[in-house]
């Protein structure tokens, strides 16, 4: 779209739509993972421990990404002021 010279707001709207779609897909994949893989691991303590550790790492990774984005946002605001 950018190469085609599309209006910036139209490009931004498309980016927002794509991001929203990815969030929905991400949510569905996580839901299915918990309903199947994690639920199945309750039959075996070692497997359950592994799945819990896996989920905790994922949550921590998301927190780090969210924190980094917040810090970058704050830095940009400070530069403008």
Beta strands, then each sheet from edge to edge (+ up, - down):
end
